[in-house]
Amino acid sequence: MSTNSKGWVYDNILIERLGLTHREGEVLAWVTDGKTNAEIGLILDRSPRTVQKHLEHIFEKLGVATRTAAAVRALNLTSSQESH
């Protein structure tokens, strides 16, 4: 289980539920924290272009077109998980 700087927790169950790889889950967690591709790249020791490719895969898997929509989808799922 991992968390971003605001404590958003994601685990293998959530990642699997969203159909994401572990790395895509990490990228999505940092997106929910408001980080830019450059900032996420520094955190994960990847290039901003690699982060963008992960985001493209995330958007496709979640059926969304923007990082905001992806973050909302993830946050909605985590809040529904916490209430169970």
Backbone as a printed PyTorch tensor [residue, N CA C, xyz], in Angstrom:
tensor([[[  0.8520,  -1.1670,   0.0000],
         [  0.0000,   0.0000,   0.0000],
         [  0.9010,   1.2340,   0.0000]],

        [[  0.5190,   2.2450,  -0.7570],
         [  1.3020,   3.4710,  -0.8700],
         [  0.4110,   4.6790,  -0.6750]],

        [[  1.0300,   5.8300,  -0.4060],
         [  0.2490,   7.0590,  -0.2750],
         [  0.9880,   8.1950,  -0.9570]],

        [[  0.2320,   9.2090,  -1.3490],
         [  0.8610,  10.4080,  -1.8680],
         [  1.0490,  11.3790,  -0.7090]],

        [[  1.4780,  12.6040,  -1.0030],
         [  1.8130,  13.5310,   0.0780],
         [  0.6230,  13.9580,   0.9150]],

        [[ -0.5920,  13.8690,   0.3740],
         [ -1.7770,  14.2370,   1.1510],
         [ -2.3850,  13.0210,   1.8370]],

        [[ -1.7180,  11.8800,   1.7110],
         [ -2.1960,  10.6970,   2.3960],
         [ -3.2220,   9.8860,   1.6400]],

        [[ -3.4670,  10.2230,   0.3430],
         [ -4.4080,   9.4170,  -0.4280],
         [ -3.8360,   8.0260,  -0.5460]],

        [[ -4.5630,   7.0570,  -0.0750],
         [ -4.0710,   5.6860,  -0.0430],
         [ -4.6170,   4.9200,  -1.2350]],

        [[ -3.7220,   4.2250,  -1.8870],
         [ -4.1660,   3.3260,  -2.9320],
         [ -3.4970,   1.9880,  -2.6940]],

        [[ -4.1870,   0.9210,  -2.9820],
         [ -3.6330,  -0.4000,  -2.7770],
         [ -3.8990,  -1.2580,  -4.0020]],

        [[ -3.4460,  -2.4940,  -3.9530],
         [ -3.5750,  -3.3660,  -5.1140],
         [ -5.0240,  -3.5920,  -5.5040]],

        [[ -5.9290,  -3.6460,  -4.5480],
         [ -7.3360,  -3.8610,  -4.8590],
         [ -7.8710,  -2.7020,  -5.6910]],

        [[ -7.5820,  -1.4610,  -5.2680],
         [ -8.0510,  -0.2950,  -6.0180],
         [ -7.4200,  -0.2600,  -7.3980]],

        [[ -6.1280,  -0.5210,  -7.4800],
         [ -5.4340,  -0.5040,  -8.7620],
         [ -6.0520,  -1.5510,  -9.6890]],

        [[ -6.2940,  -2.7470,  -9.1600],
         [ -6.9060,  -3.8000,  -9.9680],
         [ -8.3250,  -3.4100, -10.3790]],

        [[ -9.0610,  -2.8020,  -9.4680],
         [-10.4300,  -2.3820,  -9.7670],
         [-10.4660,  -1.3560, -10.8970]],

        [[ -9.4640,  -0.5030, -10.9480],
         [ -9.3670,   0.4860, -12.0130],
         [ -8.7070,  -0.0910, -13.2620]],

        [[ -8.0940,  -1.2680, -13.1440],
         [ -7.4180,  -1.8930, -14.2770],
         [ -6.0670,  -1.2810, -14.5750]],

        [[ -5.4240,  -0.7220, -13.5420],
         [ -4.1470,  -0.0390, -13.7290],
         [ -2.9760,  -0.9070, -13.2970]],

        [[ -1.8060,  -0.6080, -13.8660],
         [ -0.5760,  -1.2050, -13.3730],
         [ -0.1840,  -0.4890, -12.0770]],

        [[  0.7750,  -1.0590, -11.3660],
         [  1.2380,  -0.4100, -10.1300],
         [  1.7660,   0.9960, -10.4260]],

        [[  2.5760,   1.1330, -11.4780],
         [  3.1480,   2.4430, -11.8190],
         [  2.0460,   3.4370, -12.2000]],

        [[  1.0540,   2.9810, -12.9570],
         [ -0.0600,   3.8650, -13.3000],
         [ -0.8000,   4.3020, -12.0410]],

        [[ -0.9300,   3.4110, -11.0770],
         [ -1.5470,   3.7700,  -9.8050],
         [ -0.7560,   4.8320,  -9.0730]],

        [[  0.5730,   4.7020,  -9.1110],
         [  1.4190,   5.7200,  -8.4860],
         [  1.2440,   7.0750,  -9.1660]],

        [[  1.2610,   7.0620, -10.4920],
         [  1.0930,   8.3100, -11.2470],
         [ -0.2590,   8.9330, -10.9270]],

        [[ -1.3000,   8.1220, -10.9170],
         [ -2.6390,   8.6410, -10.6260],
         [ -2.7170,   9.2160,  -9.2170]],

        [[ -2.0770,   8.5810,  -8.2740],
         [ -2.0720,   9.1090,  -6.9020],
         [ -1.4420,  10.4980,  -6.8610]],

        [[ -0.3360,  10.6880,  -7.5650],
         [  0.3110,  11.9990,  -7.5760],
         [ -0.5080,  13.0240,  -8.3580]],

        [[ -1.2260,  12.5720,  -9.3890],
         [ -2.1280,  13.4810, -10.1100],
         [ -3.2020,  13.9800,  -9.1560]],

        [[ -3.7350,  13.0910,  -8.3070],
         [ -4.7670,  13.5250,  -7.3560],
         [ -4.2120,  14.5280,  -6.3570]],

        [[ -2.9000,  14.5590,  -6.2260],
         [ -2.2320,  15.4990,  -5.3260],
         [ -1.9280,  16.8240,  -6.0250]],

        [[ -2.2820,  16.9200,  -7.3170],
         [ -2.0740,  18.1660,  -8.0520],
         [ -0.6920,  18.3370,  -8.6370]],

        [[  0.0770,  17.2590,  -8.6930],
         [  1.4380,  17.3580,  -9.2290],
         [  1.4220,  17.4160, -10.7510]],

        [[  2.3850,  18.1420, -11.3200],
         [  2.5610,  18.2070, -12.7650],
         [  3.3240,  16.9710, -13.2360]],

        [[  3.3600,  16.7570, -14.5460],
         [  4.1270,  15.6380, -15.0860],
         [  5.5990,  15.7470, -14.7040]],

        [[  6.1410,  16.9640, -14.7380],
         [  7.5430,  17.1630, -14.3780],
         [  7.7810,  16.7990, -12.9110]],

        [[  6.8770,  17.2270, -12.0460],
         [  7.0230,  16.9120, -10.6200],
         [  6.8940,  15.4070, -10.3630]],

        [[  5.9290,  14.7670, -11.0240],
         [  5.7520,  13.3240, -10.8650],
         [  6.9900,  12.5950, -11.3860]],

        [[  7.5190,  13.0750, -12.5010],
         [  8.7400,  12.4830, -13.0450],
         [  9.8940,  12.5330, -12.0650]],

        [[ 10.0540,  13.6630, -11.3970],
         [ 11.1160,  13.7800, -10.3910],
         [ 10.8760,  12.8210,  -9.2250]],

        [[  9.6520,  12.7500,  -8.7620],
         [  9.3110,  11.8810,  -7.6330],
         [  9.5740,  10.4200,  -7.9700]],

        [[  9.1770,  10.0140,  -9.1800],
         [  9.2800,   8.6070,  -9.5710],
         [ 10.5400,   8.2810, -10.3660]],

        [[ 11.4080,   9.2720, -10.5380],
         [ 12.6490,   9.1100, -11.2970],
         [ 12.3590,   8.6450, -12.7260]],

        [[ 11.4160,   9.3380, -13.3710],
         [ 11.0330,   9.0700, -14.7450],
         [ 10.9730,  10.4030, -15.4820]],

        [[ 11.0100,  10.3610, -16.7940],
         [ 10.9130,  11.6030, -17.5610],
         [  9.4530,  12.0650, -17.6020]],

        [[  9.2430,  13.3700, -17.7790],
         [  7.8670,  13.8610, -17.9200],
         [  7.1440,  13.1800, -19.0860]],

        [[  7.8600,  12.8360, -20.1370],
         [  7.2490,  12.1520, -21.2900],
         [  6.7580,  10.7570, -20.8920]],

        [[  7.5170,  10.0520, -20.0800],
         [  7.0870,   8.7370, -19.6040],
         [  5.8430,   8.8840, -18.7360]],

        [[  5.8230,   9.8850, -17.8900],
         [  4.6400,  10.1500, -17.0590],
         [  3.4360,  10.4230, -17.9590]],

        [[  3.6310,  11.2110, -19.0220],
         [  2.5330,  11.5040, -19.9560],
         [  2.0180,  10.2190, -20.5990]],

        [[  2.9120,   9.3050, -20.9670],
         [  2.4860,   8.0370, -21.5610],
         [  1.6620,   7.2310, -20.5560]],

        [[  2.0900,   7.2190, -19.3000],
         [  1.3040,   6.5330, -18.2620],
         [ -0.0820,   7.1670, -18.1650]],

        [[ -0.1370,   8.4870, -18.2120],
         [ -1.4260,   9.1820, -18.1440],
         [ -2.3140,   8.8400, -19.3350]],

        [[ -1.7340,   8.7420, -20.5120],
         [ -2.5190,   8.3610, -21.6840],
         [ -3.1520,   6.9900, -21.4810]],

        [[ -2.3880,   6.0540, -20.9140],
         [ -2.9210,   4.7160, -20.6350],
         [ -4.0040,   4.7770, -19.5560]],

        [[ -3.7880,   5.5940, -18.5410],
         [ -4.7740,   5.7620, -17.4660],
         [ -6.0750,   6.3190, -18.0420]],

        [[ -5.9780,   7.3630, -18.8620],
         [ -7.1680,   7.9680, -19.4600],
         [ -7.9580,   6.9300, -20.2540]],

        [[ -7.2430,   6.1450, -21.0440],
         [ -7.9070,   5.1210, -21.8570],
         [ -8.5960,   4.0860, -20.9680]],

        [[ -7.9040,   3.6190, -19.9570],
         [ -8.4580,   2.5940, -19.0730],
         [ -9.6550,   3.1010, -18.2740]],

        [[ -9.6190,   4.3660, -17.8860],
         [-10.7070,   4.9220, -17.0840],
         [-11.8120,   5.5390, -17.9380]],

        [[-11.5770,   5.6550, -19.2280],
         [-12.5760,   6.2420, -20.1180],
         [-12.7680,   7.7270, -19.8950]],

        [[-11.6620,   8.4180, -19.6170],
         [-11.7080,   9.8610, -19.3780],
         [-10.7530,  10.5630, -20.3390]],

        [[-10.8670,  11.8870, -20.4140],
         [-10.0380,  12.6460, -21.3440],
         [ -9.0600,  13.5960, -20.6660]],

        [[ -9.2190,  13.8020, -19.3540],
         [ -8.3550,  14.7710, -18.6680],
         [ -7.8280,  14.2060, -17.3550]],

        [[ -6.7720,  14.8200, -16.8700],
         [ -6.2010,  14.3950, -15.5850],
         [ -7.1700,  14.7080, -14.4420]],

        [[ -7.9390,  15.7820, -14.5910],
         [ -8.9270,  16.1090, -13.5610],
         [ -9.9910,  15.0240, -13.4690]],

        [[-10.4850,  14.5900, -14.6170],
         [-11.4990,  13.5250, -14.6250],
         [-10.9400,  12.2280, -14.0520]],

        [[ -9.6860,  11.9230, -14.3590],
         [ -9.0520,  10.7160, -13.8130],
         [ -8.9300,  10.8160, -12.2920]],

        [[ -8.5290,  11.9880, -11.8110],
         [ -8.3860,  12.1870, -10.3650],
         [ -9.7360,  12.0640,  -9.6660]],

        [[-10.7710,  12.6580, -10.2590],
         [-12.1110,  12.5710,  -9.6660],
         [-12.5630,  11.1250,  -9.5990]],

        [[-12.3450,  10.3660, -10.6720],
         [-12.7400,   8.9510, -10.6920],
         [-12.0250,   8.1910,  -9.5720]],

        [[-10.7340,   8.4050,  -9.4340],
         [ -9.9610,   7.7120,  -8.3950],
         [-10.4140,   8.1190,  -6.9970]],

        [[-10.6080,   9.3950,  -6.7870],
         [-11.0250,   9.8670,  -5.4730],
         [-12.4210,   9.3770,  -5.1190]],

        [[-13.3220,   9.3260,  -6.1020],
         [-14.6560,   8.7910,  -5.8470],
         [-14.5940,   7.3230,  -5.4520]],

        [[-13.7460,   6.5670,  -6.1030],
         [-13.6100,   5.1540,  -5.7650],
         [-13.0100,   4.9680,  -4.3730]],

        [[-12.0120,   5.7950,  -4.0410],
         [-11.4050,   5.6340,  -2.7150],
         [-12.3710,   6.0550,  -1.6250]],

        [[-13.1650,   7.0850,  -1.8700],
         [-14.1030,   7.4970,  -0.8270],
         [-15.2010,   6.4630,  -0.6590]],

        [[-15.6020,   5.8060,  -1.7440],
         [-16.6140,   4.7420,  -1.6080],
         [-16.0180,   3.5130,  -0.9390]],

        [[-14.7160,   3.2670,  -1.1190],
         [-14.0540,   2.1530,  -0.4430],
         [-13.9820,   2.4020,   1.0660]],

        [[-13.7070,   3.6500,   1.4510],
         [-13.5540,   3.9850,   2.8620],
         [-14.8820,   3.8770,   3.6050]],

        [[-15.9920,   4.0770,   2.9180],
         [-17.2760,   4.0560,   3.5860],
         [-17.8020,   2.6300,   3.8010]],

        [[-17.1150,   1.6250,   3.2610],
         [-17.5350,   0.2300,   3.4160],
         [-16.8120,  -0.4280,   4.5350]]])
